[in-house]
Amino acid sequence: MFEIVFENAEFVAVDKPSGWLTVPSRFEKEDARKVLGRELERELNIRLFPVHRLDFEVSGLVVFAKTAAAHRVAGGWFEKHRIQKTYEGLSRARDFSHWPENLKAERDEVPVGIQQKWTSRILRGKRRSYEHPKGDPSSTRATLSGQDFAERLQWILQPETGRSHQLRFEMSRHGFPLLGDRLYGSKESWEGPDRIALRAVSLDLSGIGADERRGLPESLFVKGLFS
C-alpha cells in the first residue's frame, strides 16, 4: 500500500510502491494494474494532477498537485530542473553479456565513491529506450557508493534530464543492469515480478525560494534501498 509522506493545501507527496502505475495507462478500462493517482484521489476525495511520474516497476517519491495552478507552477520547476531527484539502485558486478556486440557499450572504469557524469542521446522505442544520434540529450550523475553483504553494488543516481527509462538504460549501457530489470539485461528477479531495484528516495527543492515553494519543505525523502 502507498504512504503519504507530505500534504498541504496544494500538494501531496506519496511513496509509490513498485508494481503500481503513477497515472492510468491509455487502456485504463482494460488495464487491471493498480494506479496510484486513482487510489489517492479516492482516499482524499479530490481530483489530483500528477507533477511527475515513476515507471511502473520503480518505487519511491511522487508528487501530485491538488489544484491546476499548483500543477502549472510545480511542472515548471521540474521542466527547468530546479528540483534535484535522487534515486538508489542495486546491481550485480559488471557484466556485458546482455549487451549486443554490434552496439557500443561504456566500459570506462567506475571507481567507488567517485561521482561520474554519464551522457548519451536517447530515443524511446515501443518497449525500451536506446541510443541514437537523433535522440534527446541525456545526462546522469552516477556514484557507485559501495557493496552490501549480498555482494550487490549500491548506486546513487541523479538524473539531470528526464528522458524515458534514462537511469535504466544508462545502468545497462555501463554493464550494471538494475536487479530485476530484465528488459535491460538483468538475469534475476527483485522482490517479485514487475519490480526493479530502483527507488526514488529524495527530492531537493532548496533551489526554489521559500516564498515560491507554496508550503513545500526544502526536501522530501523516503527510506532508501540501502541508506
KOLNUTI-25052 format. One record per residue: residue in three letters; x, y, z of N, C-alpha, C in turn. Coordinates in steps of 0.05 Angstrom, whole numbers, plus 32768, in hexadecimal, padded with zeros to 4 digits. Layout:
KOLNUTI-25052
Ala | X | Y | Z | X | Y | Z | X | Y | Z
...
//
This chain:
KOLNUTI-25052
Met | 8011 | 7FE8 | 8000 | 8000 | 8000 | 8000 | 8012 | 8019 | 8000
Phe | 8007 | 802F | 7FF6 | 8017 | 8047 | 7FF5 | 8016 | 8056 | 8010
Glu | 8029 | 8068 | 8013 | 802B | 8079 | 802C | 802C | 8096 | 8024
Ile | 801C | 80A7 | 8031 | 801E | 80C3 | 802D | 8035 | 80CE | 803D
Val | 8048 | 80DB | 8030 | 8060 | 80E5 | 803D | 805D | 8102 | 8046
Phe | 804E | 8112 | 8036 | 804A | 812E | 803C | 8030 | 8137 | 802F
Glu | 8022 | 8149 | 803C | 800A | 8154 | 8030 | 8005 | 8170 | 803B
Asn | 7FFD | 8182 | 8029 | 7FF3 | 819C | 8031 | 7FDB | 81A3 | 801F
Ala | 7FD4 | 81BC | 801E | 7FBC | 81C4 | 800F | 7FBF | 81C1 | 7FF1
Glu | 7FD8 | 81C0 | 7FE7 | 7FDC | 81C0 | 7FCA | 7FEB | 81A7 | 7FC0
Phe | 7FF8 | 8198 | 7FD1 | 8007 | 8181 | 7FC7 | 8004 | 816A | 7FDA
Val | 8009 | 8152 | 7FCF | 800C | 813A | 7FDF | 8022 | 8129 | 7FD3
Ala | 8035 | 8121 | 7FE4 | 804C | 8110 | 7FDC | 8047 | 80F4 | 7FE7
Val | 804C | 80E0 | 7FD6 | 8045 | 80C5 | 7FDD | 805C | 80B2 | 7FD7
Asp | 805F | 809D | 7FE6 | 8072 | 8088 | 7FE1 | 8064 | 8073 | 7FD0
Lys | 806A | 8073 | 7FB6 | 805D | 8060 | 7FA4 | 806A | 8044 | 7FA6
Pro | 805A | 8030 | 7FA9 | 8065 | 8015 | 7FA8 | 806D | 800D | 7F8B
Ser | 8081 | 7FFC | 7F88 | 8087 | 7FF1 | 7F6E | 8070 | 7FDE | 7F67
Gly | 806C | 7FDC | 7F4D | 8055 | 7FCC | 7F44 | 803B | 7FDB | 7F43
Trp | 803C | 7FF6 | 7F46 | 8025 | 8007 | 7F43 | 802B | 801C | 7F2D
Leu | 8017 | 8022 | 7F1E | 8019 | 8039 | 7F0B | 8016 | 8053 | 7F1B
Thr | 8023 | 8068 | 7F11 | 8020 | 8082 | 7F1D | 8005 | 808E | 7F14
Val | 8000 | 808C | 7EFA | 7FE7 | 8096 | 7EEF | 7FDC | 8080 | 7EDD
Pro | 7FC2 | 8081 | 7ED5 | 7FB7 | 806C | 7EC4 | 7FC4 | 8069 | 7EA9
Ser | 7FC5 | 8051 | 7E9F | 7FCF | 804C | 7E84 | 7FBA | 8055 | 7E70
Arg | 7FC2 | 8054 | 7E56 | 7FAF | 805B | 7E41 | 7F97 | 8048 | 7E3F
Phe | 7F9B | 8030 | 7E4B | 7F86 | 801C | 7E4A | 7F7B | 8017 | 7E66
Glu | 7F74 | 802D | 7E73 | 7F6C | 802B | 7E8F | 7F56 | 8017 | 7E95
Lys | 7F42 | 8016 | 7E84 | 7F2B | 8005 | 7E89 | 7F33 | 7FE7 | 7E88
Glu | 7F47 | 7FE0 | 7E77 | 7F4F | 7FC4 | 7E75 | 7F67 | 7FBE | 7E86
Asp | 7F74 | 7FD2 | 7E92 | 7F8D | 7FCE | 7EA1 | 7F86 | 7FCA | 7EBE
Ala | 7F8E | 7FB2 | 7EC8 | 7F87 | 7FAB | 7EE4 | 7F9C | 7FB4 | 7EF8
Arg | 7FB1 | 7FC0 | 7EEF | 7FC6 | 7FC9 | 7F02 | 7FBD | 7FDF | 7F14
Lys | 7FC7 | 7FE0 | 7F2D | 7FC0 | 7FF5 | 7F40 | 7FCC | 800F | 7F36
Val | 7FBD | 8025 | 7F3B | 7FC5 | 8040 | 7F32 | 7FC6 | 8052 | 7F4B
Leu | 7FDE | 805C | 7F51 | 7FE1 | 806C | 7F69 | 7FCF | 8085 | 7F69
Gly | 7FCF | 8093 | 7F52 | 7FBE | 80AB | 7F51 | 7FA1 | 80A6 | 7F57
Arg | 7F96 | 8091 | 7F4C | 7F7A | 808B | 7F50 | 7F75 | 8083 | 7F6D
Glu | 7F86 | 8072 | 7F79 | 7F82 | 806A | 7F94 | 7F84 | 8082 | 7FA7
Leu | 7F97 | 8094 | 7FA1 | 7F9A | 80AB | 7FB2 | 7F83 | 80BE | 7FB0
Glu | 7F78 | 80C1 | 7F98 | 7F61 | 80D2 | 7F94 | 7F49 | 80C8 | 7FA4
Arg | 7F46 | 80AD | 7FA5 | 7F30 | 80A2 | 7FB4 | 7F34 | 80A6 | 7FD2
Glu | 7F4D | 80A3 | 7FDB | 7F52 | 80A7 | 7FF8 | 7F4E | 80C4 | 8001
Leu | 7F57 | 80D7 | 7FF0 | 7F55 | 80F3 | 7FF8 | 7F3B | 8100 | 7FEF
Asn | 7F2D | 80F2 | 7FDD | 7F13 | 80FD | 7FD2 | 7F18 | 8118 | 7FC4
Ile | 7F2C | 8118 | 7FB3 | 7F33 | 8131 | 7FA5 | 7F40 | 8129 | 7F8A
Arg | 7F3D | 813A | 7F76 | 7F4B | 8136 | 7F5D | 7F68 | 813E | 7F61
Leu | 7F7A | 812E | 7F56 | 7F97 | 8133 | 7F58 | 7FA4 | 8136 | 7F3C
Phe | 7FBA | 8144 | 7F3C | 7FC9 | 8149 | 7F23 | 7FE6 | 813F | 7F27
Pro | 7FEF | 812B | 7F17 | 800A | 8121 | 7F1B | 801F | 8135 | 7F12
Val | 8032 | 813B | 7F24 | 8047 | 814E | 7F1D | 805D | 8140 | 7F0E
His | 8063 | 8127 | 7F15 | 8077 | 8117 | 7F07 | 806E | 80FA | 7F0A
Arg | 807E | 80E7 | 7EFF | 8076 | 80CB | 7EFF | 808D | 80B9 | 7F05
Leu | 8087 | 80A1 | 7F0E | 809B | 808C | 7F11 | 8092 | 8074 | 7F00
Asp | 80A5 | 8065 | 7EF5 | 809E | 804D | 7EE6 | 808E | 803A | 7EF8
Phe | 807E | 8029 | 7EEB | 806E | 8015 | 7EF9 | 807F | 8004 | 7F0C
Glu | 8097 | 7FFD | 7F03 | 80A8 | 7FEB | 7F12 | 80B9 | 7FF8 | 7F29
Val | 80B8 | 8013 | 7F2A | 80C9 | 8022 | 7F3C | 80B8 | 802C | 7F54
Ser | 80C5 | 802D | 7F6B | 80B7 | 8037 | 7F83 | 80C3 | 8052 | 7F8C
Gly | 80B4 | 805F | 7F9D | 80BF | 8077 | 7FAA | 80AD | 8090 | 7FA7
Leu | 80B9 | 80A7 | 7FAB | 80AB | 80C0 | 7FAE | 809E | 80CA | 7F94
Val | 8085 | 80D1 | 7F96 | 8075 | 80DD | 7F80 | 8065 | 80F4 | 7F8C
Val | 8064 | 810A | 7F7E | 8055 | 8122 | 7F88 | 803D | 8127 | 7F75
Phe | 8026 | 812B | 7F81 | 800E | 8133 | 7F73 | 8006 | 814F | 7F7C
Ala | 7FFB | 815F | 7F6A | 7FF0 | 8179 | 7F71 | 7FD2 | 8176 | 7F75
Lys | 7FC7 | 8186 | 7F87 | 7FAB | 8186 | 7F8D | 7F9B | 819A | 7F7D
Thr | 7FA9 | 81AD | 7F70 | 7F9B | 81C1 | 7F60 | 7FAA | 81C4 | 7F46
Ala | 7F9B | 81CE | 7F32 | 7FA8 | 81D2 | 7F17 | 7FBE | 81E7 | 7F19
Ala | 7FBA | 81FB | 7F2A | 7FCF | 8210 | 7F2D | 7FE8 | 8205 | 7F39
Ala | 7FE6 | 81F5 | 7F4D | 7FFD | 81E8 | 7F5A | 800B | 81D5 | 7F46
His | 7FFB | 81C8 | 7F36 | 8006 | 81B5 | 7F22 | 8017 | 81C5 | 7F0E
Arg | 800E | 81DB | 7F04 | 801D | 81EB | 7EF1 | 8037 | 81F5 | 7EFD
Val | 8036 | 81FE | 7F15 | 804E | 8208 | 7F22 | 8063 | 81F2 | 7F27
Ala | 805A | 81DC | 7F32 | 806C | 81C6 | 7F38 | 8077 | 81B9 | 7F1E
Gly | 8066 | 81B8 | 7F0A | 8070 | 81AD | 7EF0 | 8087 | 81BE | 7EE5
Gly | 8085 | 81D8 | 7EE9 | 809B | 81E9 | 7EE1 | 80B4 | 81E4 | 7EF0
Trp | 80B2 | 81DE | 7F0A | 80CA | 81D7 | 7F19 | 80D9 | 81BF | 7F0E
Phe | 80CA | 81AA | 7F07 | 80D6 | 8192 | 7EFC | 80E1 | 8198 | 7EE0
Glu | 80D2 | 81A6 | 7ED0 | 80DA | 81AC | 7EB5 | 80F4 | 81BC | 7EB4
Lys | 80F7 | 81CE | 7EC7 | 810F | 81DE | 7EC8 | 8125 | 81D3 | 7EDA
His | 8121 | 81BA | 7EE3 | 8135 | 81AB | 7EF2 | 813C | 81B9 | 7F0C
Arg | 8129 | 81C5 | 7F19 | 812D | 81D2 | 7F33 | 812A | 81BF | 7F4A
Ile | 8121 | 81A7 | 7F45 | 811E | 8193 | 7F59 | 8132 | 817C | 7F53
Gln | 8142 | 8175 | 7F67 | 8156 | 815F | 7F63 | 814A | 8145 | 7F6D
Lys | 8147 | 8132 | 7F5B | 813D | 8117 | 7F62 | 8155 | 8104 | 7F68
Thr | 8152 | 80F5 | 7F7D | 8167 | 80E1 | 7F84 | 815A | 80C6 | 7F86
Tyr | 8167 | 80B2 | 7F7A | 815E | 8096 | 7F7A | 8174 | 8085 | 7F86
Glu | 816C | 806F | 7F92 | 817E | 805A | 7F99 | 8178 | 8041 | 7F89
Gly | 818E | 8033 | 7F80 | 818B | 801B | 7F70 | 819E | 8006 | 7F79
Leu | 8197 | 7FED | 7F71 | 81A8 | 7FD6 | 7F77 | 81AE | 7FC6 | 7F5E
Ser | 81C7 | 7FBE | 7F5A | 81CE | 7FAD | 7F44 | 81E1 | 7F97 | 7F4D
Arg | 81E8 | 7F85 | 7F3B | 81FD | 7F72 | 7F3F | 8217 | 7F7D | 7F34
Ala | 822D | 7F6D | 7F36 | 8246 | 7F76 | 7F2B | 8244 | 7F7A | 7F0D
Arg | 8256 | 7F89 | 7F02 | 8255 | 7F91 | 7EE6 | 8254 | 7F79 | 7ED3
Asp | 8242 | 7F7A | 7EC0 | 823E | 7F64 | 7EAE | 8231 | 7F6F | 7E94
Phe | 823E | 7F6A | 7E7E | 8233 | 7F73 | 7E64 | 8227 | 7F5D | 7E53
Ser | 8222 | 7F46 | 7E5F | 8218 | 7F2F | 7E4F | 81FC | 7F35 | 7E43
His | 81EE | 7F48 | 7E4F | 81D3 | 7F4F | 7E45 | 81D4 | 7F62 | 7E2E
Trp | 81EB | 7F6F | 7E2A | 81ED | 7F85 | 7E17 | 81F4 | 7F7B | 7DFB
Pro | 81E5 | 7F83 | 7DE7 | 81EA | 7F7A | 7DCB | 8207 | 7F83 | 7DC2
Glu | 8214 | 7F70 | 7DB5 | 8230 | 7F75 | 7DAD | 8232 | 7F8C | 7D99
Asn | 821D | 7F91 | 7D89 | 821E | 7FA6 | 7D75 | 8218 | 7FC2 | 7D80
Leu | 8212 | 7FC4 | 7D9A | 820D | 7FDE | 7DA6 | 8223 | 7FE5 | 7DB9
Lys | 8229 | 7FFF | 7DBA | 823E | 8009 | 7DCB | 8235 | 8008 | 7DE8
Ala | 8246 | 7FFD | 7DF9 | 8242 | 7FFE | 7E16 | 8256 | 8010 | 7E23
Glu | 8250 | 801A | 7E3B | 8263 | 802B | 7E49 | 8273 | 801A | 7E5D
Arg | 828D | 8017 | 7E57 | 829D | 8005 | 7E67 | 82B2 | 8013 | 7E78
Asp | 82B0 | 802E | 7E7A | 82C3 | 803C | 7E8B | 82C2 | 8033 | 7EA8
Glu | 82D8 | 8036 | 7EB6 | 82D8 | 802E | 7ED2 | 82C4 | 803E | 7EE2
Val | 82B8 | 8031 | 7EF6 | 82A5 | 803E | 7F08 | 82AF | 803B | 7F24
Pro | 82BF | 804E | 7F2E | 82CA | 804C | 7F49 | 82B5 | 8050 | 7F5E
Val | 82B9 | 8044 | 7F75 | 82A7 | 8046 | 7F8B | 82A9 | 8062 | 7F98
Gly | 8292 | 806F | 7F9C | 8291 | 8088 | 7FAB | 8297 | 80A1 | 7F9A
Ile | 829B | 809D | 7F80 | 82A1 | 80B4 | 7F6F | 8289 | 80B9 | 7F5C
Gln | 827D | 80D0 | 7F5E | 8266 | 80D7 | 7F4E | 826F | 80DA | 7F30
Gln | 8260 | 80CD | 7F1F | 8265 | 80CF | 7F02 | 824E | 80DC | 7EF4
Lys | 8253 | 80E7 | 7EDD | 823D | 80F2 | 7ECD | 823A | 80E1 | 7EB4
Trp | 8223 | 80D5 | 7EB1 | 821E | 80C4 | 7E99 | 820C | 80D4 | 7E86
Thr | 8214 | 80D6 | 7E6E | 8204 | 80E4 | 7E5A | 81FF | 80D2 | 7E41
Ser | 81E9 | 80D6 | 7E34 | 81E2 | 80C7 | 7E1C | 81CC | 80D6 | 7E0E
Arg | 81C2 | 80CB | 7DF8 | 81AB | 80D5 | 7DEA | 8197 | 80BE | 7DE8
Ile | 8180 | 80C1 | 7DF3 | 816D | 80AC | 7DF7 | 8153 | 80B0 | 7DE7
Leu | 814B | 809A | 7DDA | 8130 | 8099 | 7DCD | 8120 | 8084 | 7DDB
Arg | 8106 | 8087 | 7DDD | 80F4 | 8073 | 7DE9 | 80E7 | 8063 | 7DD3
Gly | 80EB | 8049 | 7DD3 | 80DD | 8037 | 7DC1 | 80C3 | 802D | 7DCC
Lys | 80B8 | 8018 | 7DC1 | 809E | 800E | 7DCA | 809F | 8004 | 7DE7
Arg | 80B5 | 7FF7 | 7DED | 80B8 | 7FEB | 7E08 | 80CF | 7FF8 | 7E18
Arg | 80E4 | 7FFE | 7E0B | 80FC | 8007 | 7E1A | 8109 | 801E | 7E0C
Ser | 811B | 802B | 7E1A | 812A | 8042 | 7E0F | 8145 | 8037 | 7E04
Tyr | 8150 | 8047 | 7DF2 | 8169 | 803F | 7DE5 | 8178 | 8058 | 7DDC
Glu | 8192 | 8054 | 7DD8 | 81A2 | 806B | 7DD0 | 81A0 | 806F | 7DB2
His | 819F | 8089 | 7DAA | 819C | 808F | 7D8D | 81A7 | 80AB | 7D89
Pro | 81B5 | 80B1 | 7D73 | 81BF | 80CC | 7D6E | 81AA | 80E1 | 7D6E
Lys | 8191 | 80DA | 7D67 | 817C | 80EE | 7D67 | 816B | 80EE | 7D81
Gly | 8175 | 80DF | 7D95 | 8167 | 80DE | 7DAF | 816A | 80F8 | 7DBF
Asp | 815A | 80F9 | 7DD4 | 815B | 8111 | 7DE6 | 8173 | 810F | 7DF8
Pro | 8181 | 8125 | 7DFD | 8198 | 8124 | 7E0F | 8190 | 811B | 7E2B
Ser | 81A0 | 810A | 7E36 | 819B | 80FF | 7E51 | 81B4 | 8102 | 7E62
Ser | 81B0 | 8109 | 7E7B | 81C6 | 810D | 7E8D | 81BF | 8102 | 7EA9
Thr | 81D1 | 80F2 | 7EB4 | 81CC | 80E5 | 7ECE | 81E6 | 80E7 | 7EDF
Arg | 81E3 | 80EE | 7EF8 | 81FA | 80EC | 7F0B | 81F7 | 80D2 | 7F1A
Ala | 820B | 80C1 | 7F18 | 820B | 80A6 | 7F23 | 8222 | 80A2 | 7F36
Thr | 821C | 8097 | 7F4E | 8231 | 8090 | 7F61 | 822E | 8074 | 7F6A
Leu | 8243 | 8063 | 7F67 | 8244 | 8049 | 7F73 | 824C | 804D | 7F8F
Ser | 823A | 8049 | 7FA2 | 8240 | 8050 | 7FBE | 824B | 8039 | 7FCE
Gly | 8248 | 8021 | 7FC5 | 8253 | 800A | 7FD4 | 8246 | 7FF0 | 7FCD
Gln | 8248 | 7FDD | 7FDF | 823E | 7FC2 | 7FDA | 8233 | 7FB7 | 7FF5
Asp | 821C | 7FA9 | 7FF4 | 8210 | 7F9E | 800C | 8219 | 7F82 | 8011
Phe | 820E | 7F76 | 8027 | 8216 | 7F5C | 802F | 820F | 7F46 | 801B
Ala | 81FC | 7F4C | 800A | 81F3 | 7F39 | 7FF5 | 8202 | 7F3D | 7FDB
Glu | 8218 | 7F4D | 7FDC | 8228 | 7F54 | 7FC5 | 8219 | 7F62 | 7FAF
Arg | 8206 | 7F72 | 7FB8 | 81F7 | 7F83 | 7FA5 | 8204 | 7F9F | 7FA5
Leu | 8208 | 7FAA | 7F8E | 8213 | 7FC5 | 7F8C | 81FE | 7FDA | 7F91
Gln | 8205 | 7FEE | 7FA0 | 81F2 | 8003 | 7FA9 | 81F8 | 801D | 7F99
Trp | 81E3 | 8028 | 7F8E | 81E6 | 803F | 7F7C | 81D6 | 8057 | 7F85
Ile | 81E1 | 806F | 7F83 | 81D3 | 8088 | 7F86 | 81D1 | 8094 | 7F6A
Leu | 81B8 | 8099 | 7F61 | 81B3 | 80A2 | 7F46 | 81A3 | 80BC | 7F46
Gln | 81AD | 80D0 | 7F38 | 81A0 | 80EA | 7F38 | 819C | 80F3 | 7F1B
Pro | 8185 | 80F0 | 7F10 | 8180 | 80F9 | 7EF4 | 8180 | 8117 | 7EF2
Glu | 818F | 8121 | 7EDE | 818E | 813E | 7ED9 | 817B | 8145 | 7EC2
Thr | 8172 | 8130 | 7EB4 | 815D | 8133 | 7EA0 | 8147 | 811E | 7EA7
Gly | 8131 | 811F | 7E98 | 811B | 810D | 7E9F | 8113 | 80FC | 7E88
Arg | 8125 | 80EE | 7E7C | 811F | 80DC | 7E65 | 8112 | 80C2 | 7E6F
Ser | 8101 | 80B7 | 7E5E | 80F4 | 809E | 7E64 | 8108 | 8087 | 7E68
His | 8106 | 807A | 7E7F | 8117 | 8063 | 7E86 | 8134 | 806B | 7E87
Gln | 813A | 8085 | 7E8C | 8155 | 808F | 7E8C | 8168 | 807F | 7E9E
Leu | 8161 | 807C | 7EB7 | 8172 | 806F | 7ECA | 8175 | 8051 | 7EC4
Arg | 8160 | 8045 | 7EBC | 8161 | 8028 | 7EB5 | 8173 | 8023 | 7E9D
Phe | 8170 | 8034 | 7E89 | 8181 | 8032 | 7E71 | 819E | 8036 | 7E78
Glu | 81A4 | 804B | 7E87 | 81C0 | 8052 | 7E8D | 81CD | 803B | 7E9D
Met | 81BF | 8031 | 7EB1 | 81CB | 801B | 7EC1 | 81D0 | 8003 | 7EAF
Ser | 81BF | 7FFD | 7E9D | 81C3 | 7FE6 | 7E8B | 81DA | 7FEB | 7E79
Arg | 81DC | 8003 | 7E6D | 81F1 | 800A | 7E5A | 820C | 8009 | 7E67
His | 820E | 800F | 7E81 | 8227 | 800E | 7E8F | 822E | 7FF3 | 7E9B
Gly | 821D | 7FDF | 7E96 | 8223 | 7FC4 | 7E9F | 8218 | 7FBD | 7EBA
Phe | 8205 | 7FCD | 7EC4 | 81F9 | 7FC8 | 7EDE | 81DB | 7FC8 | 7EDE
Pro | 81CE | 7FB7 | 7ECF | 81B0 | 7FB8 | 7ECF | 81A5 | 7FB5 | 7EEB
Leu | 8191 | 7FC5 | 7EF1 | 8185 | 7FC5 | 7F0C | 8178 | 7FAA | 7F11
Leu | 817A | 7FA1 | 7F2A | 816F | 7F87 | 7F31 | 8151 | 7F86 | 7F2B
Gly | 8148 | 7F71 | 7F1E | 812C | 7F6E | 7F17 | 8125 | 7F7A | 7EFC
Asp | 8137 | 7F8A | 7EF0 | 8130 | 7F99 | 7ED8 | 8137 | 7F87 | 7EBF
Arg | 8127 | 7F73 | 7EBB | 812D | 7F60 | 7EA5 | 812B | 7F6E | 7E8A
Leu | 811B | 7F83 | 7E88 | 8119 | 7F91 | 7E6E | 8134 | 7F9D | 7E66
Tyr | 8144 | 7FA4 | 7E7A | 815E | 7FAF | 7E74 | 8176 | 7F9D | 7E7C
Gly | 8170 | 7F83 | 7E7E | 8187 | 7F71 | 7E81 | 818B | 7F62 | 7E9B
Ser | 817B | 7F68 | 7EB0 | 817F | 7F5A | 7EC9 | 8177 | 7F3D | 7EC6
Lys | 8186 | 7F2C | 7ED4 | 8181 | 7F0F | 7ED2 | 8174 | 7F04 | 7EEB
Glu | 816B | 7F15 | 7EFD | 815E | 7F0C | 7F15 | 8146 | 7F1E | 7F1C
Ser | 8135 | 7F14 | 7F2D | 811D | 7F23 | 7F35 | 8124 | 7F35 | 7F4D
Trp | 8112 | 7F47 | 7F53 | 8115 | 7F58 | 7F6B | 80FA | 7F5B | 7F79
Glu | 80F7 | 7F4D | 7F8F | 80DF | 7F4F | 7FA0 | 80C5 | 7F49 | 7F90
Gly | 80C7 | 7F37 | 7F7D | 80AF | 7F2F | 7F6E | 80AE | 7F3B | 7F52
Pro | 8099 | 7F34 | 7F43 | 8096 | 7F3E | 7F28 | 808F | 7F5C | 7F28
Asp | 8096 | 7F69 | 7F12 | 808F | 7F86 | 7F0D | 809C | 7F98 | 7F22
Arg | 80B4 | 7F90 | 7F2C | 80C2 | 7FA1 | 7F3F | 80DF | 7FA1 | 7F38
Ile | 80EC | 7FB8 | 7F3A | 8108 | 7FBA | 7F35 | 8115 | 7FC9 | 7F4D
Ala | 812F | 7FC5 | 7F50 | 813D | 7FD1 | 7F67 | 8145 | 7FEE | 7F61
Leu | 8131 | 7FFF | 7F5E | 8135 | 801B | 7F59 | 8120 | 802A | 7F69
Arg | 8128 | 803D | 7F79 | 8116 | 804A | 7F8C | 811C | 8068 | 7F8D
Ala | 8107 | 8079 | 7F88 | 810A | 8096 | 7F8B | 8109 | 809D | 7FA8
Val | 8120 | 80A5 | 7FB3 | 8122 | 80A8 | 7FD0 | 811F | 80C5 | 7FDA
Ser | 8125 | 80D9 | 7FC9 | 8123 | 80F4 | 7FD2 | 811E | 8108 | 7FBC
Leu | 8112 | 811E | 7FC3 | 810F | 8135 | 7FB1 | 8119 | 814D | 7FC0
Asp | 812D | 815B | 7FB5 | 813A | 8172 | 7FC1 | 812E | 818B | 7FB4
Leu | 811F | 819A | 7FC3 | 8112 | 81B3 | 7FBA | 8120 | 81CC | 7FC3
Ser | 8139 | 81C9 | 7FCD | 8147 | 81E0 | 7FD8 | 814D | 81F5 | 7FC3
Gly | 814D | 81ED | 7FA9 | 8151 | 8201 | 7F94 | 813A | 8213 | 7F8F
Ile | 8124 | 820E | 7F9D | 810C | 821F | 7F9A | 8109 | 822F | 7FB4
Gly | 8106 | 8248 | 7FB2 | 8103 | 8259 | 7FCA | 80EB | 8252 | 7FDB
Ala | 80EE | 8256 | 7FF5 | 80D8 | 824F | 8007 | 80BE | 825D | 8000
Asp | 80C0 | 8275 | 7FF5 | 80A8 | 8284 | 7FED | 809B | 8279 | 7FD4
Glu | 80A9 | 8268 | 7FC5 | 809F | 825C | 7FAD | 8095 | 8240 | 7FB1
Arg | 809C | 8233 | 7FC6 | 8098 | 8216 | 7FC9 | 807B | 820F | 7FD1
Arg | 806B | 8222 | 7FD6 | 804F | 821E | 7FDC | 804B | 820A | 7FF3
Gly | 805B | 820E | 8008 | 8059 | 81FD | 8020 | 8068 | 81E3 | 8020
Leu | 8074 | 81DC | 800A | 8084 | 81C4 | 8009 | 809E | 81C7 | 8018
Pro | 80A9 | 81B2 | 8025 | 80C2 | 81B5 | 8033 | 80DA | 81B5 | 801F
Glu | 80F2 | 81BB | 802A | 810A | 81BC | 8019 | 8110 | 81A0 | 800D
Ser | 8108 | 818B | 801B | 810E | 8170 | 8010 | 80F8 | 815D | 8019
Leu | 80F3 | 8149 | 8008 | 80E1 | 8133 | 800E | 80F1 | 811A | 800B
Phe | 80EC | 8106 | 801D | 80FC | 80EE | 801B | 80ED | 80D6 | 8026
Val | 80F4 | 80BE | 801D | 80E9 | 80A5 | 8028 | 8101 | 8093 | 802D
Lys | 80FC | 807D | 803B | 8110 | 806A | 8041 | 811B | 805E | 8027
Gly | 8135 | 805B | 8025 | 8141 | 8051 | 800D | 8145 | 8033 | 800C
Leu | 8151 | 8029 | 7FF7 | 8157 | 800D | 7FF4 | 816D | 8004 | 8007
Phe | 8180 | 8016 | 800C | 8197 | 800F | 801D | 81A0 | 8025 | 8030
Ser | 8195 | 803D | 802E | 819E | 8053 | 8040 | 818C | 8054 | 8059
//
